[in-house]
């Protein structure tokens, strides 16, 4: 019997055909751990699915990968759906994956946590970026579905609480693939044409799938970039979306958003009445104090008997003059006493006093006093100043050191 000889390509194609005939391998569900997860520029995803003993090569083409609502990462446990076949060129079988579901939690929840972490790191949730809401808005822009009950509740509450404000409704879809771009467009339109002083965007309650438009990254960035303050009002109290984290204010429900956006005119009226009463009380109190002060001034003697007031001032003036004269005399007495003391000291030190005791002062022709024998020479003419007159003398000789002899 002659043996059939096949080329490599023919063998790979035959094996591929056999695998594709198996209905189980044509629509298989495989659980494992992602490994070596890579995304190529083409948009295709390549990875390995493994367990404790084996591994399986997998590929997810761009058309299927674009439907993922979370970011697959190596080490993540998943369940993969697809078909097993052979890639003839390499002779290697692999799983052509059509869908991935993370284990332990839904893919939407993982997508939510991943986007939350990403935007938080970028600073989109920072409190410093959040804008204050206007206290008395003149116009409120509502971005939501025109068909839902939420919009009717908001319009009713806004009209009940602050009827002087205008309400502009920008209707959008709030569910489905078309919802995020419509919400983004409405937010940008409201900013470009300043449709309102504050924006309320949101919808009524629902499942995580129903609310997913407000977990879209495009919506989050549009809210962050809005120059008009944004109130996020999505679902019920337990529902939290990415829009809630980015918005300038989060409301627990759409009705609560309307309550946050505007004050209650009744409360404002009560506040104004209270302020008016306090202002009136303040004016009455001040008038009373001024009246009491006026009565006190009116009772003063300076007003009832001006002459008596002047008499008192004259007496005070006389007393002050006496004190000033006494002080002046004291200063003059002290000055005189000091003068006498200084004059006595000067007199005691006067050269004339020395001359009176029998001494004389010898002066040269230029009037300088002779202080030393060295200042003299034989033949010098001197003037002697005595207590009772002057005399001219002639120096015949000089000698040092004879004062003690």
Kinemage of the C-alpha trace (Angstrom):
@kinemage 1
@onewidth
@group {chain A} dominant
@subgroup {mainchain}
@vectorlist {calphas} color= white
{ca unk a 1} P 0.000 0.000 0.000
{ca unk a 2} L 1.390 3.365 -0.999
{ca unk a 3} L 1.680 5.921 1.862
{ca unk a 4} L 0.179 9.389 1.330
{ca unk a 5} L 2.767 12.147 1.552
{ca unk a 6} L 1.633 15.618 2.648
{ca unk a 7} L 3.317 18.970 2.677
{ca unk a 8} L 3.576 20.869 5.950
{ca unk a 9} L 0.894 23.288 4.821
{ca unk a 10} L -1.439 20.429 3.843
{ca unk a 11} L -0.945 18.744 7.203
{ca unk a 12} L -1.613 21.994 9.102
{ca unk a 13} L -4.722 22.656 7.044
{ca unk a 14} L -5.978 19.087 7.674
{ca unk a 15} L -5.481 19.486 11.440
{ca unk a 16} L -7.199 22.855 11.277
{ca unk a 17} L -10.154 21.290 9.510
{ca unk a 18} L -10.426 18.545 12.108
{ca unk a 19} L -10.412 21.070 14.962
{ca unk a 20} L -13.035 23.211 13.284
{ca unk a 21} L -15.322 20.219 12.900
{ca unk a 22} L -15.426 19.756 16.666
{ca unk a 23} L -18.471 21.762 17.944
{ca unk a 24} L -16.981 22.098 21.449
{ca unk a 25} L -13.805 23.733 20.124
{ca unk a 26} L -15.855 26.012 17.898
{ca unk a 27} L -17.445 27.736 20.875
{ca unk a 28} L -15.308 27.048 23.913
{ca unk a 29} L -15.112 28.717 27.310
{ca unk a 30} L -11.715 28.559 29.035
{ca unk a 31} L -10.747 29.785 32.521
{ca unk a 32} L -7.180 30.736 33.364
{ca unk a 33} L -4.706 33.491 34.196
{ca unk a 34} L -3.534 36.101 31.705
{ca unk a 35} L 0.187 36.180 30.961
{ca unk a 36} L 2.406 38.166 28.552
{ca unk a 37} L -0.503 40.413 27.616
{ca unk a 38} L 0.448 42.682 24.707
{ca unk a 39} L -1.481 45.141 22.564
{ca unk a 40} L -0.033 45.735 19.115
{ca unk a 41} L -0.312 48.963 17.078
{ca unk a 42} L -2.775 47.148 14.836
{ca unk a 43} L -5.193 47.005 17.792
{ca unk a 44} L -4.964 43.214 18.098
{ca unk a 45} L -4.343 41.719 21.560
{ca unk a 46} L -1.984 38.769 22.042
{ca unk a 47} L -1.655 36.886 25.321
{ca unk a 48} L -1.232 33.508 26.985
{ca unk a 49} L -3.882 31.834 29.094
{ca unk a 50} L -2.366 29.501 31.684
{ca unk a 51} L -3.063 27.459 34.772
{ca unk a 52} L -0.723 25.617 37.146
{ca unk a 53} L 0.283 23.009 34.538
{ca unk a 54} L -0.394 24.245 31.001
{ca unk a 55} L -0.614 27.313 28.790
{ca unk a 56} L -2.620 28.298 25.730
{ca unk a 57} L -1.761 30.917 23.119
{ca unk a 58} L -4.583 33.355 22.433
{ca unk a 59} L -5.357 36.247 20.135
{ca unk a 60} L -8.186 38.798 20.223
{ca unk a 61} L -8.639 40.838 17.093
{ca unk a 62} L -9.278 44.560 17.213
{ca unk a 63} L -12.991 44.257 16.412
{ca unk a 64} L -13.571 42.187 19.543
{ca unk a 65} L -10.973 43.959 21.695
{ca unk a 66} L -12.697 47.322 21.132
{ca unk a 67} L -15.734 45.970 22.993
{ca unk a 68} L -13.775 45.365 26.198
{ca unk a 69} L -14.957 47.631 29.015
{ca unk a 70} L -11.920 46.959 31.203
{ca unk a 71} L -8.175 46.859 30.636
{ca unk a 72} L -6.836 43.291 30.750
{ca unk a 73} L -3.532 42.899 32.590
{ca unk a 74} L -1.088 40.051 33.126
{ca unk a 75} L -1.868 38.112 36.298
{ca unk a 76} L -5.610 38.727 36.047
{ca unk a 77} L -7.896 35.711 36.303
{ca unk a 78} L -10.394 35.598 33.424
{ca unk a 79} L -12.799 33.444 31.520
{ca unk a 80} L -12.135 33.537 27.781
{ca unk a 81} L -14.695 32.759 25.057
{ca unk a 82} L -13.822 31.836 21.496
{ca unk a 83} L -12.835 29.099 19.126
{ca unk a 84} L -9.751 26.900 18.897
{ca unk a 85} L -8.068 26.467 15.540
{ca unk a 86} L -4.640 26.200 13.938
{ca unk a 87} L -2.685 29.033 12.409
{ca unk a 88} L -1.338 27.166 9.362
{ca unk a 89} L 1.809 29.222 8.904
{ca unk a 90} L 3.178 28.312 12.346
{ca unk a 91} L 1.462 24.959 12.776
{ca unk a 92} L 0.356 26.107 16.241
{ca unk a 93} L -3.129 25.931 17.586
{ca unk a 94} L -4.492 28.871 19.566
{ca unk a 95} L -7.644 30.323 20.946
{ca unk a 96} L -9.224 33.056 18.858
{ca unk a 97} L -10.834 34.976 21.689
{ca unk a 98} L -14.107 36.820 21.145
{ca unk a 99} L -14.739 37.963 24.743
{ca unk a 100} L -13.089 38.160 28.163
{ca unk a 101} L -14.774 38.293 31.544
{ca unk a 102} L -12.739 38.901 34.704
{ca unk a 103} L -13.178 36.414 37.508
{ca unk a 104} L -14.568 37.418 40.869
{ca unk a 105} L -16.236 40.620 39.668
{ca unk a 106} L -17.889 41.981 36.579
{ca unk a 107} L -15.969 43.542 33.753
{ca unk a 108} L -17.802 46.827 34.267
{ca unk a 109} L -16.725 47.018 37.890
{ca unk a 110} L -13.104 46.410 36.930
{ca unk a 111} L -13.369 49.012 34.177
{ca unk a 112} L -14.802 51.459 36.727
{ca unk a 113} L -11.953 50.896 39.201
{ca unk a 114} L -9.304 51.147 36.500
{ca unk a 115} L -10.654 54.423 35.107
{ca unk a 116} L -11.122 55.800 38.614
{ca unk a 117} L -7.483 55.075 39.449
{ca unk a 118} L -6.265 56.565 36.169
{ca unk a 119} L -8.220 59.822 36.457
{ca unk a 120} L -7.400 60.173 40.130
{ca unk a 121} L -3.666 60.035 39.332
{ca unk a 122} L -4.180 62.718 36.673
{ca unk a 123} L -5.782 64.995 39.266
{ca unk a 124} L -9.327 65.088 37.860
{ca unk a 125} L -10.765 64.475 41.340
{ca unk a 126} L -8.697 67.116 43.161
{ca unk a 127} L -10.725 69.334 45.486
{ca unk a 128} L -8.629 72.339 44.502
{ca unk a 129} L -10.044 72.222 40.969
{ca unk a 130} L -13.693 72.160 42.017
{ca unk a 131} L -15.581 75.408 41.451
{ca unk a 132} L -18.087 76.897 43.904
{ca unk a 133} L -21.741 76.936 42.909
{ca unk a 134} L -23.382 80.324 42.348
{ca unk a 135} L -25.598 81.222 45.293
{ca unk a 136} L -28.379 82.813 43.266
{ca unk a 137} L -28.223 81.380 39.710
{ca unk a 138} L -30.311 83.094 37.062
{ca unk a 139} L -30.180 80.176 34.601
{ca unk a 140} L -29.848 76.434 35.167
{ca unk a 141} L -28.861 74.100 32.315
{ca unk a 142} L -30.132 70.516 32.679
{ca unk a 143} L -28.414 67.859 30.563
{ca unk a 144} L -30.434 64.646 30.695
{ca unk a 145} L -33.091 62.675 28.878
{ca unk a 146} L -36.252 64.629 28.136
{ca unk a 147} L -38.323 61.464 28.484
{ca unk a 148} L -37.334 60.389 31.996
{ca unk a 149} L -39.078 61.168 35.256
{ca unk a 150} L -35.889 62.739 36.602
{ca unk a 151} L -36.120 65.845 34.412
{ca unk a 152} L -39.726 66.510 35.410
{ca unk a 153} L -38.814 66.206 39.093
{ca unk a 154} L -35.932 68.642 38.694
{ca unk a 155} L -37.985 71.235 36.786
{ca unk a 156} L -40.780 70.990 39.346
{ca unk a 157} L -38.431 71.423 42.318
{ca unk a 158} L -36.521 74.295 40.677
{ca unk a 159} L -39.772 76.120 39.981
{ca unk a 160} L -41.013 75.503 43.496
{ca unk a 161} L -37.803 76.632 45.223
{ca unk a 162} L -36.552 79.456 42.982
{ca unk a 163} L -39.182 80.423 40.367
{ca unk a 164} L -37.239 83.495 39.185
{ca unk a 165} L -34.552 81.290 37.582
{ca unk a 166} L -34.721 80.184 33.948
{ca unk a 167} L -34.316 76.474 33.148
{ca unk a 168} L -32.725 75.359 29.874
{ca unk a 169} L -33.093 71.676 28.983
{ca unk a 170} L -30.438 70.157 26.717
{ca unk a 171} L -31.935 66.735 25.899
{ca unk a 172} L -29.513 63.851 25.408
{ca unk a 173} L -29.557 60.110 25.559
{ca unk a 174} L -28.328 58.840 28.906
{ca unk a 175} L -27.992 55.149 28.046
{ca unk a 176} L -26.300 53.225 25.274
{ca unk a 177} L -23.268 53.756 23.066
{ca unk a 178} L -24.589 57.072 21.693
{ca unk a 179} L -25.062 58.607 25.160
{ca unk a 180} L -21.452 59.629 26.060
{ca unk a 181} L -20.779 61.729 22.923
{ca unk a 182} L -24.184 63.414 23.253
{ca unk a 183} L -23.539 64.299 26.916
{ca unk a 184} L -20.064 65.593 26.045
{ca unk a 185} L -21.475 67.699 23.212
{ca unk a 186} L -24.181 69.188 25.443
{ca unk a 187} L -21.656 70.163 28.142
{ca unk a 188} L -19.423 71.845 25.592
{ca unk a 189} L -22.397 73.602 23.978
{ca unk a 190} L -23.552 74.917 27.360
{ca unk a 191} L -20.068 76.357 27.981
{ca unk a 192} L -19.606 77.843 24.535
{ca unk a 193} L -22.929 79.714 24.585
{ca unk a 194} L -23.164 80.087 28.370
{ca unk a 195} L -26.559 78.447 28.514
{ca unk a 196} L -26.583 78.456 32.327
{ca unk a 197} L -24.819 79.633 35.452
{ca unk a 198} L -24.748 76.027 36.678
{ca unk a 199} L -25.116 72.667 34.906
{ca unk a 200} L -26.999 69.645 36.238
{ca unk a 201} L -26.293 66.409 34.408
{ca unk a 202} L -27.491 62.940 35.290
{ca unk a 203} L -30.358 60.504 35.136
{ca unk a 204} L -32.570 58.336 37.283
{ca unk a 205} L -31.548 55.054 38.858
{ca unk a 206} L -30.754 51.793 37.144
{ca unk a 207} L -28.218 49.003 36.877
{ca unk a 208} L -24.522 49.632 36.410
{ca unk a 209} L -25.054 49.026 32.703
{ca unk a 210} L -27.813 51.660 32.623
{ca unk a 211} L -25.589 54.232 34.350
{ca unk a 212} L -22.475 53.415 32.371
{ca unk a 213} L -22.564 56.526 30.186
{ca unk a 214} L -21.562 58.530 33.286
{ca unk a 215} L -18.558 56.244 33.802
{ca unk a 216} L -17.242 57.128 30.355
{ca unk a 217} L -13.832 58.831 30.248
{ca unk a 218} L -15.001 61.327 27.634
{ca unk a 219} L -17.826 62.505 29.876
{ca unk a 220} L -15.451 62.764 32.852
{ca unk a 221} L -13.016 64.973 30.926
{ca unk a 222} L -15.812 67.183 29.578
{ca unk a 223} L -17.051 67.798 33.134
{ca unk a 224} L -13.491 68.531 34.298
{ca unk a 225} L -12.938 71.021 31.460
{ca unk a 226} L -16.270 72.810 31.994
{ca unk a 227} L -15.914 76.448 33.048
{ca unk a 228} L -19.492 76.364 34.364
{ca unk a 229} L -19.887 74.531 37.706
{ca unk a 230} L -21.344 71.045 37.221
{ca unk a 231} L -23.614 69.096 39.586
{ca unk a 232} L -23.624 65.346 38.967
{ca unk a 233} L -26.973 63.685 39.721
{ca unk a 234} L -26.813 60.047 38.695
{ca unk a 235} L -29.086 57.330 40.050
{ca unk a 236} L -29.886 56.929 43.717
{ca unk a 237} L -27.870 57.516 46.902
{ca unk a 238} L -25.803 54.261 46.723
{ca unk a 239} L -24.969 54.759 43.028
{ca unk a 240} L -21.546 56.338 42.480
{ca unk a 241} L -20.126 57.081 39.044
{ca unk a 242} L -16.945 58.598 37.698
{ca unk a 243} L -18.936 61.748 36.914
{ca unk a 244} L -19.684 62.104 40.636
{ca unk a 245} L -15.962 62.193 41.445
{ca unk a 246} L -15.123 64.765 38.754
{ca unk a 247} L -18.121 67.086 39.182
{ca unk a 248} L -17.893 70.217 41.291
{ca unk a 249} L -20.730 68.893 43.450
{ca unk a 250} L -22.337 65.466 43.748
{ca unk a 251} L -26.062 65.089 44.388
{ca unk a 252} L -27.529 61.859 45.751
{ca unk a 253} L -30.457 62.031 43.302
{ca unk a 254} L -31.644 64.324 40.493
{ca unk a 255} L -34.186 65.843 42.893
{ca unk a 256} L -31.402 66.543 45.374
{ca unk a 257} L -29.424 68.233 42.574
{ca unk a 258} L -32.273 70.692 42.041
{ca unk a 259} L -32.313 71.420 45.774
{ca unk a 260} L -28.552 72.029 45.761
{ca unk a 261} L -28.582 74.211 42.642
{ca unk a 262} L -30.906 76.922 43.966
{ca unk a 263} L -31.930 78.335 47.343
{ca unk a 264} L -35.493 78.144 48.634
{ca unk a 265} L -37.185 81.517 48.210
{ca unk a 266} L -39.145 80.936 51.418
{ca unk a 267} L -35.923 80.540 53.378
{ca unk a 268} L -34.556 83.670 51.698
{ca unk a 269} L -37.722 85.562 52.591
{ca unk a 270} L -37.451 84.440 56.208
{ca unk a 271} L -33.771 85.410 56.230
{ca unk a 272} L -34.537 88.882 54.845
{ca unk a 273} L -37.315 89.356 57.390
{ca unk a 274} L -34.926 88.354 60.154
{ca unk a 275} L -32.253 90.739 58.850
{ca unk a 276} L -34.857 93.527 58.595
{ca unk a 277} L -35.960 92.924 62.196
{ca unk a 278} L -32.361 92.911 63.411
{ca unk a 279} L -31.593 96.101 61.483
{ca unk a 280} L -34.667 97.781 62.978
{ca unk a 281} L -33.669 96.693 66.469
{ca unk a 282} L -30.155 98.013 65.893
{ca unk a 283} L -31.474 101.405 64.744
{ca unk a 284} L -33.906 101.656 67.676
{ca unk a 285} L -31.156 100.679 70.107
{ca unk a 286} L -28.752 103.275 68.699
{ca unk a 287} L -31.408 105.990 68.810
{ca unk a 288} L -32.121 105.094 72.419
{ca unk a 289} L -28.434 105.312 73.374
{ca unk a 290} L -28.036 108.645 71.587
{ca unk a 291} L -31.152 109.969 73.300
{ca unk a 292} L -29.800 108.933 76.696
{ca unk a 293} L -26.493 110.582 75.915
{ca unk a 294} L -28.293 113.772 74.843
{ca unk a 295} L -30.231 113.864 78.112
{ca unk a 296} L -27.021 113.360 80.069
{ca unk a 297} L -25.368 116.261 78.217
{ca unk a 298} L -28.405 118.429 78.699
{ca unk a 299} L -28.201 117.893 82.475
{ca unk a 300} L -24.545 118.914 82.675
{ca unk a 301} L -23.841 122.226 84.528
{ca unk a 302} L -21.895 123.621 81.608
{ca unk a 303} L -25.159 123.851 79.703
{ca unk a 304} L -27.481 124.772 82.571
{ca unk a 305} L -25.142 127.475 84.070
{ca unk a 306} L -22.371 128.481 81.614
{ca unk a 307} L -21.141 131.331 83.906
{ca unk a 308} L -20.483 128.876 86.716
{ca unk a 309} L -18.447 126.787 84.361
{ca unk a 310} L -16.306 129.814 83.439
{ca unk a 311} L -15.851 130.677 87.146
{ca unk a 312} L -14.488 127.206 87.795
{ca unk a 313} L -12.108 127.563 84.870
{ca unk a 314} L -10.881 130.945 86.232
{ca unk a 315} L -10.133 129.377 89.599
{ca unk a 316} L -8.264 126.526 87.912
{ca unk a 317} L -6.323 129.062 85.813
{ca unk a 318} L -5.274 131.027 88.955
{ca unk a 319} L -4.126 127.837 90.644
{ca unk a 320} L -2.136 126.813 87.614
{ca unk a 321} L -0.492 130.288 87.453
{ca unk a 322} L 0.493 130.011 91.142
{ca unk a 323} L 2.032 126.613 90.530
{ca unk a 324} L 3.962 127.907 87.520
{ca unk a 325} L 5.321 130.925 89.477
{ca unk a 326} L 6.354 128.725 92.367
{ca unk a 327} L 8.089 126.389 89.992
{ca unk a 328} L 9.815 129.294 88.263
{ca unk a 329} L 11.088 130.728 91.562
{ca unk a 330} L 12.397 127.330 92.561
{ca unk a 331} L 14.298 126.982 89.298
{ca unk a 332} L 15.772 130.513 89.670
{ca unk a 333} L 16.835 129.837 93.276
{ca unk a 334} L 18.601 126.648 92.283
{ca unk a 335} L 20.321 128.441 89.379
{ca unk a 336} L 21.461 131.284 91.636
{ca unk a 337} L 22.838 128.875 94.192
{ca unk a 338} L 24.759 127.039 91.533
{ca unk a 339} L 26.094 130.300 90.107
{ca unk a 340} L 27.455 131.367 93.507
{ca unk a 341} L 29.177 128.010 93.957
{ca unk a 342} L 30.797 128.113 90.513
{ca unk a 343} L 31.962 131.725 91.022
{ca unk a 344} L 33.625 130.802 94.323
{ca unk a 345} L 35.409 127.903 92.649
{ca unk a 346} L 36.651 130.131 89.841
{ca unk a 347} L 37.829 132.794 92.300
{ca unk a 348} L 39.757 130.234 94.278
{ca unk a 349} L 41.561 129.151 91.133
{ca unk a 350} L 42.226 132.725 89.850
{ca unk a 351} L 45.914 133.662 89.239
{ca unk a 352} L 45.249 137.031 90.880
{ca unk a 353} L 44.690 135.252 94.185
{ca unk a 354} L 48.117 133.660 93.777
{ca unk a 355} L 49.702 137.066 93.099
{ca unk a 356} L 48.098 138.487 96.231
{ca unk a 357} L 50.040 135.987 98.295
{ca unk a 358} L 53.411 137.532 97.111
{ca unk a 359} L 53.995 135.664 93.886
{ca unk a 360} L 54.722 137.180 90.464
{ca unk a 361} L 54.180 135.978 86.890
{ca unk a 362} L 57.110 136.379 84.467
{ca unk a 363} L 56.117 137.026 80.848
{ca unk a 364} L 58.167 137.394 77.702
{ca unk a 365} L 57.798 140.302 75.340
{ca unk a 366} L 55.167 138.396 73.317
{ca unk a 367} L 53.037 137.881 76.431
{ca unk a 368} L 53.783 134.185 76.952
{ca unk a 369} L 54.311 133.092 80.555
{ca unk a 370} L 57.731 131.736 81.436
{ca unk a 371} L 57.304 128.144 82.570
{ca unk a 372} L 60.911 126.878 82.610
{ca unk a 373} L 64.430 128.220 82.993
{ca unk a 374} L 65.136 126.692 79.628
{ca unk a 375} L 62.833 129.300 78.072
{ca unk a 376} L 65.271 132.069 79.228
{ca unk a 377} L 68.666 133.344 78.177
{ca unk a 378} L 70.985 136.040 79.556
{ca unk a 379} L 69.955 139.430 78.270
{ca unk a 380} L 66.214 138.591 77.887
{ca unk a 381} L 63.869 141.324 78.985
{ca unk a 382} L 60.856 140.152 80.989
{ca unk a 383} L 57.733 141.678 82.387
{ca unk a 384} L 56.739 140.814 85.920
{ca unk a 385} L 53.076 140.892 86.828
{ca unk a 386} L 52.575 141.584 90.528
{ca unk a 387} L 49.451 141.915 92.638
{ca unk a 388} L 49.560 145.683 92.511
{ca unk a 389} L 51.286 146.361 89.142
{ca unk a 390} L 53.963 145.450 86.588
{ca unk a 391} L 57.776 145.718 86.331
{ca unk a 392} L 60.386 145.341 83.596
{ca unk a 393} L 63.469 143.148 84.420
{ca unk a 394} L 66.616 142.017 82.661
{ca unk a 395} L 67.927 138.469 82.912
{ca unk a 396} L 71.606 138.457 83.786
{ca unk a 397} L 72.209 134.712 84.255
{ca unk a 398} L 70.225 131.430 84.361
{ca unk a 399} L 70.833 128.257 86.274
{ca unk a 400} L 68.814 125.003 86.538
{ca unk a 401} L 67.909 123.209 89.681
{ca unk a 402} L 68.259 126.057 92.189
{ca unk a 403} L 64.582 126.230 93.276
{ca unk a 404} L 65.218 123.885 96.158
{ca unk a 405} L 68.405 125.649 97.192
